[in-house]
């Protein structure tokens, strides 16, 4: 008589256990080597974060008023139409997305004298590319004022 031993396979239980062990190891390694993304000022940036930009009205004698005419693009939340008086600043929050995606928000302004005479207009592009902010003066019409920009700001000054 020949006796064959019956074997019971435990492959389902062992593969579930192996997957569980690998998952726990992945969590440990991720926790040990995780480094958050940081912005230019050292602040921690996460997905869904935003970058702040400023339009600064530094005009004086005569003070010029900046009147927004059109705002569109990738703002964190849509800003309202607004007026920036001499000596005031208006902040914008532009959305950011990690890993090379570019987000751009646009603002158009009229530059107005105190007697409601429009001296000109300009458009500013506020861009965030892989958390690196930049501003671009896209168009400037009229005279009597200058625009100076940096990574996160635009100054409007008298000539």
C-alpha positions as CSV (number, residue, x, y, z in Angstrom):
1,X,0.0,0.0,0.0
2,X,1.3,3.4,-0.9
3,X,0.5,6.3,1.5
4,X,0.7,9.8,0.2
5,X,0.6,12.7,2.6
6,X,-1.9,15.3,2.0
7,X,-0.5,18.8,2.1
8,X,-2.5,21.8,3.1
9,X,-1.5,25.1,1.4
10,X,-1.2,28.2,3.5
11,X,-0.2,30.5,0.6
12,X,-3.2,32.9,1.2
13,X,-2.3,33.5,4.8
14,X,1.4,33.8,4.2
15,X,1.0,36.2,1.3
16,X,-1.4,38.4,3.3
17,X,1.2,38.4,6.1
18,X,4.0,39.3,3.7
19,X,2.0,42.2,2.3
20,X,1.2,43.5,5.8
21,X,4.9,43.3,6.8
22,X,6.0,45.1,3.6
23,X,3.3,47.8,4.2
24,X,4.6,48.4,7.7
25,X,8.2,48.6,6.4
26,X,7.1,51.2,3.8
27,X,5.5,53.3,6.5
28,X,8.6,53.2,8.6
29,X,10.9,54.1,5.7
30,X,8.6,56.9,4.6
31,X,8.5,58.4,8.0
32,X,12.3,58.2,8.5
33,X,13.2,59.8,5.1
34,X,10.3,62.3,4.7
35,X,11.3,65.9,4.0
36,X,8.5,68.4,3.5
37,X,8.7,70.8,0.5
38,X,9.8,74.2,1.6
39,X,9.2,77.6,0.0
40,X,11.7,80.4,-0.5
41,X,11.2,81.8,3.0
42,X,11.6,78.4,4.6
43,X,7.8,77.8,5.1
44,X,6.5,74.3,4.7
45,X,4.5,73.9,1.5
46,X,2.0,71.2,1.0
47,X,-0.4,70.3,-1.9
48,X,-3.2,72.8,-1.8
49,X,-0.9,75.5,-0.4
50,X,-0.7,78.9,-2.0
51,X,1.8,81.7,-2.5
52,X,1.1,85.3,-1.6
53,X,1.7,88.2,-4.0
54,X,1.4,91.9,-3.3
55,X,0.5,94.9,-5.5
56,X,1.9,97.9,-3.7
57,X,0.7,101.4,-4.5
58,X,3.7,103.6,-3.6
59,X,2.5,106.7,-5.4
60,X,2.5,110.2,-3.8
61,X,2.1,113.8,-4.8
62,X,-0.1,113.2,-6.7
63,X,-1.3,110.0,-5.3
64,X,-2.7,107.6,-7.9
65,X,-5.5,105.2,-7.3
66,X,-5.3,101.6,-8.7
67,X,-8.7,100.3,-9.7
68,X,-9.0,96.6,-10.6
69,X,-10.7,96.0,-13.9
70,X,-10.3,92.2,-14.4
71,X,-9.0,89.4,-12.1
72,X,-8.8,85.8,-13.4
73,X,-6.7,82.6,-13.2
74,X,-5.5,80.3,-10.5
75,X,-6.3,82.3,-7.4
76,X,-6.7,80.3,-4.2
77,X,-10.1,82.0,-3.9
78,X,-11.5,84.5,-6.4
79,X,-10.6,88.0,-5.2
80,X,-13.2,90.8,-5.4
81,X,-12.9,93.9,-7.6
82,X,-11.1,96.4,-5.4
83,X,-9.3,99.8,-5.2
84,X,-5.8,100.3,-3.9
85,X,-5.3,103.8,-2.6
86,X,-1.9,105.5,-2.3
87,X,0.2,103.9,0.4
88,X,-1.9,100.7,0.4
89,X,-1.1,97.1,-0.5
90,X,-3.4,94.4,-1.9
91,X,-2.5,90.7,-1.3
92,X,-3.3,87.9,-3.7
93,X,-3.1,84.1,-2.9
94,X,-2.2,82.1,-6.0
95,X,-2.7,78.3,-5.9
96,X,0.3,76.0,-6.0
97,X,0.6,72.4,-7.2
98,X,3.7,70.2,-6.6
99,X,6.0,68.7,-9.1
100,X,6.3,71.0,-12.0
101,X,2.7,72.2,-12.6
102,X,2.5,75.9,-13.3
103,X,-0.3,78.1,-11.9
104,X,-0.9,81.6,-13.1
105,X,-3.2,84.3,-11.9
106,X,-3.8,87.7,-13.7
107,X,-4.8,91.1,-12.5
108,X,-5.6,94.2,-14.6
109,X,-5.7,97.7,-13.2
110,X,-6.5,101.2,-14.3
111,X,-4.3,103.9,-12.9
112,X,-6.5,106.9,-12.0
113,X,-5.8,110.4,-10.8
114,X,-7.9,111.8,-7.9
115,X,-10.2,113.6,-10.4
116,X,-11.1,110.3,-12.1
117,X,-8.8,110.9,-15.1
118,X,-7.4,107.5,-16.2
119,X,-3.6,107.8,-16.8
120,X,-3.2,104.3,-18.1
121,X,-3.6,100.6,-17.3
122,X,-1.4,97.6,-16.7
123,X,-1.7,93.8,-16.4
124,X,0.4,91.7,-14.0
125,X,0.9,87.9,-14.3
126,X,1.6,86.1,-11.0
127,X,3.0,82.7,-11.6
128,X,4.0,79.8,-9.4
129,X,6.1,77.0,-11.0
130,X,7.2,74.2,-8.7
131,X,6.7,76.5,-5.7
132,X,8.9,79.2,-7.2
133,X,6.9,82.5,-7.5
134,X,7.5,85.2,-10.1
135,X,5.7,88.2,-11.4
136,X,5.7,89.6,-15.0
137,X,4.5,93.0,-16.2
138,X,2.6,91.8,-19.2
139,X,1.4,95.2,-20.5
140,X,1.6,98.8,-19.4
141,X,-0.2,101.7,-21.2
142,X,-0.1,105.3,-20.4
143,X,2.4,107.5,-18.6
144,X,3.0,109.2,-15.2
145,X,3.8,106.0,-13.4
146,X,6.3,103.2,-13.3
147,X,6.1,99.5,-12.4
148,X,8.8,97.6,-10.6
149,X,8.4,93.9,-9.9
150,X,10.1,91.2,-7.9
151,X,9.3,87.5,-7.3
152,X,6.2,88.2,-5.2
153,X,5.5,91.9,-5.5
154,X,4.8,94.8,-7.9
155,X,5.4,98.4,-6.9
156,X,3.5,101.2,-8.6
157,X,5.3,104.6,-8.3
158,X,5.1,108.0,-9.8
159,X,7.6,109.0,-12.6
